[in-house]
């Protein structure tokens, strides 16, 4: 994909549905008894992997454009798949489905593409094994071999790393366990699973204790079929927000964006860094807050003696947006530094390395750390960059290409379809 320098971004782009919420809607609807219609379901390859795995497990799914009708089979209605379940590139599919399969009376194998097979999975095997399932990893990674049990027992589990996927796997397994399962978060992570379970009639109790968050649910609860609509993905909007912010004179509005408080750290950071963002028409949609975001170009100069710092608990709240924040950092007078983000090394690519190499090839002054990076204000130049088959890296460098002198070529840019089919076409319509 070839990207050239842009003057402004203007318009009202129609962006894709939230991928994280779509995964959870499909998985929990399959556990319900009855039919659930999901509107504005994500068209991403990752969410297609979730639907494909559920079909292999005996769930009837009807899809028409962005509408998905799921015929729930109840918690005991899944059937053993004929072969390994292919999760594609989707870590969310693999980790959350493992939680459900831990409570089934049959064996399952979960596999995926080369990238997914390199991602750590022992972190979900450990708590689910404590609950009575047998989860065998392949040297700490997938393929995963799961021997489920209908006699799971509840646990109180403290997350060793901030991970909504681990939390969700344990909570979903807790639906099949005797007693109350509790997950303790030292740092709050996205709470879509808790909100979705509540929308489907499941009682989930979340409370703060001594600066921690305790999320509990009682096993044995029935899940009631429901209807819902998925909001626009704030992580997809992030690329357009940064692009518009960095191009003076830009003005874009994005409607129906999910503004869940566990996902708006990115918006808060942009505002703190001098980006003009208006949040209007906020309302509630199926237990998720949504709003229209208006971004006007031109970053206000801020008084600072050093780079803007992103670290600590804030990192978990915007882990998916860090690649595009790195691009923003090249346009800040004092740059940007990200620390405590070693989890980025275990995504679809080693994102710390991918960011540093890509920005470096475009002439940025960037330094790599074990747990992050520092990027200084830089004049970007067009270059050939590698996406490393990572959708967020490909899209981040597309925005960098809009800000660079000359032409930027992104290798394997089609990987953006994993989360955002049509990204480049939509970007082209708002760039002038």
C-alpha positions, 0 to 999 in steps of 0.5 A, spaced: 500 500 500 502 506 498 501 512 502 502 520 500 502 526 504 495 529 506 493 536 507 487 535 511 482 530 513 474 532 513 468 528 513 464 523 517 467 516 516 462 510 518 467 506 522 467 498 524 463 495 530 467 494 536 471 488 535 472 486 543 464 487 544 462 483 538 466 477 540 463 477 547 456 478 544 457 472 540 460 467 545 455 469 551 449 469 546 451 462 544 450 460 551 443 463 552 437 459 551 433 462 545 435 467 539 439 473 539 439 478 534 446 482 534 446 488 529 452 492 527 456 486 528 464 486 527 466 484 519 473 483 522 476 477 520 478 476 528 470 476 529 469 471 523 473 466 527 469 466 533 463 465 529 466 459 525 468 456 532 462 456 535 459 453 528 463 447 529 461 447 536 454 446 534 451 453 534 447 455 529 448 462 526 445 466 520 449 472 518 446 477 513 451 483 512 452 486 519 446 482 522 448 476 526 442 471 529 445 466 534 441 460 536 443 459 543 444 452 545 445 453 553 451 452 557 450 444 556 448 444 549 455 445 545 457 439 541 464 436 540 467 439 534 470 434 529 477 437 529 481 442 532 478 449 532 481 454 528 482 461 532 485 464 526 489 470 528 484 472 534 487 471 541 480 473 544 477 468 541 482 463 543 482 465 550 475 466 552 473 460 548 477 456 553 474 459 559 467 456 556 470 449 553 473 448 560 466 447 563 464 442 557 464 434 558 468 433 552 475 434 549 477 440 545 483 443 541 484 450 539 489 452 534 491 458 530 495 462 525 503 462 526 502 469 530 497 466 534 501 460 536 507 464 538 502 468 543 503 466 551 497 461 553 499 459 560 496 465 563 489 462 562 491 455 563 493 456 570 487 459 573 482 454 569 486 448 571 485 451 578 478 450 577 478 443 575 479 443 567 485 440 564 488 445 559 495 443 556 499 448 552 504 447 547 511 449 551 506 455 554 503 457 547 497 454 543 495 449 540 491 448 547 488 441 549 482 442 553 479 437 557 473 440 560 469 438 566 462 439 568 464 439 576 468 446 576 469 449 582 470 456 584 476 460 585 478 467 587 484 469 582 488 475 582 490 477 575 498 476 575 498 481 569 492 486 567 488 482 562 481 483 560 482 476 556 484 472 562 479 475 567 474 474 562 476 466 561 475 465 568 469 469 569 466 465 563 468 458 566 465 461 573 458 460 570 459 452 570 462 452 577 459 451 583 460 457 588 462 464 587 468 465 582 472 472 583 477 475 579 481 481 583 484 486 578 490 490 581 489 495 575 482 495 572 481 493 565 476 493 559 469 491 562 465 489 556 464 481 559 461 484 565 457 489 562 455 483 556 453 478 562 449 483 565 445 485 559 444 477 558 441 477 565 447 474 569 448 477 576 455 480 576 458 484 582 464 489 581 466 493 587 473 496 589 476 494 595 483 497 597 484 500 590 483 493 587 477 491 583 473 485 585 469 482 580 464 476 582 459 471 579 455 465 582 455 459 578 449 455 575 446 462 573 441 461 566 443 466 561 437 469 557 437 471 550 437 478 548 437 483 542 443 488 542 447 493 537 454 493 537 457 500 538 463 503 533 470 501 535 474 506 539 480 503 537 478 503 530 477 511 531 483 512 534 487 512 527 482 517 524 483 521 531 490 522 531 490 523 523 486 529 524 489 532 530 496 532 526 493 535 520 491 543 521 484 544 518 482 537 519 475 536 522 472 529 522 466 527 526 465 519 528 458 517 530 456 512 535 463 510 538 463 506 544 466 511 550 466 505 555 470 508 561 475 502 561 476 504 553 477 512 554 484 513 556 486 514 549 481 520 549 483 523 555 490 522 553 489 526 547 486 531 550 491 532 555 496 532 549 493 538 546 488 535 541 481 538 540 476 533 542 468 534 543 464 528 546 457 530 544 450 526 544 452 521 549 447 515 551 447 508 553 446 502 548 445 495 551 449 497 557 455 500 553 455 508 553 456 511 546 457 518 543 459 522 537 466 524 537 468 531 533 476 532 532 479 538 529 486 539 527 492 542 530 495 540 536 495 546 542 502 547 544 503 545 551 508 547 556 513 541 558 520 540 560 520 533 557 516 528 553 509 526 555 509 520 559 505 514 559 506 509 564 503 505 570 496 503 570 494 508 564 497 503 559 492 497 560 487 502 559 490 504 552 494 498 550 491 497 543 492 504 541 499 505 543 502 504 536 498 510 533 500 514 539 507 513 537 506 516 531 502 522 534 509 523 539 513 525 532 508 531 532 509 533 539 514 538 541 517 534 546 515 527 544 512 522 547 515 516 552 511 509 553 513 505 559 511 499 563 508 496 556 512 490 556 505 486 554 506 489 547 511 484 545 506 479 546 501 481 541 500 480 533 507 482 533 513 485 538 509 491 537 515 495 541 520 493 536 515 494 530 514 501 532 521 503 533 524 500 527 518 503 522 519 510 525 526 509 525 526 508 517 521 514 516 527 518 520 524 519 527 528 520 533 526 513 537 529 509 542 527 502 544 526 500 552 525 493 554 518 495 556 517 501 551 520 507 547 521 514 547 520 518 540 522 525 539 519 530 535 521 528 528 520 530 521 517 524 518 520 522 511 516 517 506 519 510 506 518 502 506 515 499 512 513 492 514 507 491 518 510 485 520 503 482 519 500 486 525 493 490 523 495 495 528 502 497 526 499 497 518 494 502 520 499 506 524 504 507 519 498 509 514 497 515 518 504 516 519 505 516 511 499 522 511 504 526 515 511 524 511 514 527 506 514 523 500 511 516 499 510 511 504 510 503 502 507 499 507 508 491 506 503 486 507 498 492 509 492 487 507 493 485 514 489 491 516 482 486 515 484 482 521 480 488 525 478 493 520 476 491 513 476 497 508 480 501 512 484 504 506 478 505 502 475 509 508 481 513 509 482 515 502 475 518 502 476 523 508 483 525 506 484 531 502 
